[in-house]
Structure formats: structure tokens, C-alpha cells
Amino acid sequence: MVKTPAEKWKDTVVKYRKQCQKILEISNNIRYAGVVNPYGRTLTGMIKPNLKPLLQSEDFKNELFVISTLISLRKNSVGTIGKLEHVVLEHQKITIVILQKNNVTYYVSINRKEKGLEKIISSIKKTI
């Protein structure tokens, strides 16, 4: 039986959701894991249970738009400087790790108290 485009899309979102669940399981200090399309729209995202989001809904949408714009603008330089490995944004309260695979962006926020950031990034790369 051939799947309809809607069924294929649903399967893809389910796959991303499972990946987000696995990312959250990597460390207790991971607060949020989400997948964003090239236009900054969230395809799926999960916050760790019992945590309050740091950003309001509109502020978070703006954050994702800025990140997706940054990633899109960097595509032209891939041939010259190579494929993007990951981006780390250090804030006072959290660290944000951004990874890209198959034209989607993975956005992960981590508490600043996490000491093994490189190990977490490596685990996330294996998960996606």
C-alpha cells in the first residue's frame, strides 16, 4: 500500500518526536529539544516535564526565526568552509545547541550547570 503525502508527513513528525524524546533522556540538564523547519516553524518540540519555559510563546517563535535565518544564510558558504557541525550559544541561564541534518534544525537548550557539553553534543549527533 502506498502512503499518501499526509501519512508520510505524519510519519516524519513522529520520527522527529521520538528523536526529541531520546535527546531529553541524554541528560537531566537538557531542558528542551525541538525540530524546526527552514522557515523557523516548529515541527515538534518537547520540554522536560515539570519545567517552566523561560521564553514566552511569541519570544520563542522569534528566537526560532532568527536561528533558521542564520542557518539559511550560511548555506552558501558550505562549499567553501564545510558543513556546519553545530552551534553553541552561551547565555547566563542556559546553553543552546543547534545542529542541522536533512534540511531541518535541531534546537536543544541545556542548563548552564552541565559540565559535559561536548559529550552531550556527541550523543545528540548520534541520536539524530
Secondary structure, DSSP 8 states (H G I E B T S, - for coil): ----HHHHHHHHHHHHHHHHHHHHHH-TTEEEEEEE-TTS-EEEEEE-TT---SS-HHHHHHHHHHHHHHHHHHGGGHHHH-----EEEE-SSEEEEEEEETTEEEEEEEETT-S-HHHHHHHHHHH-
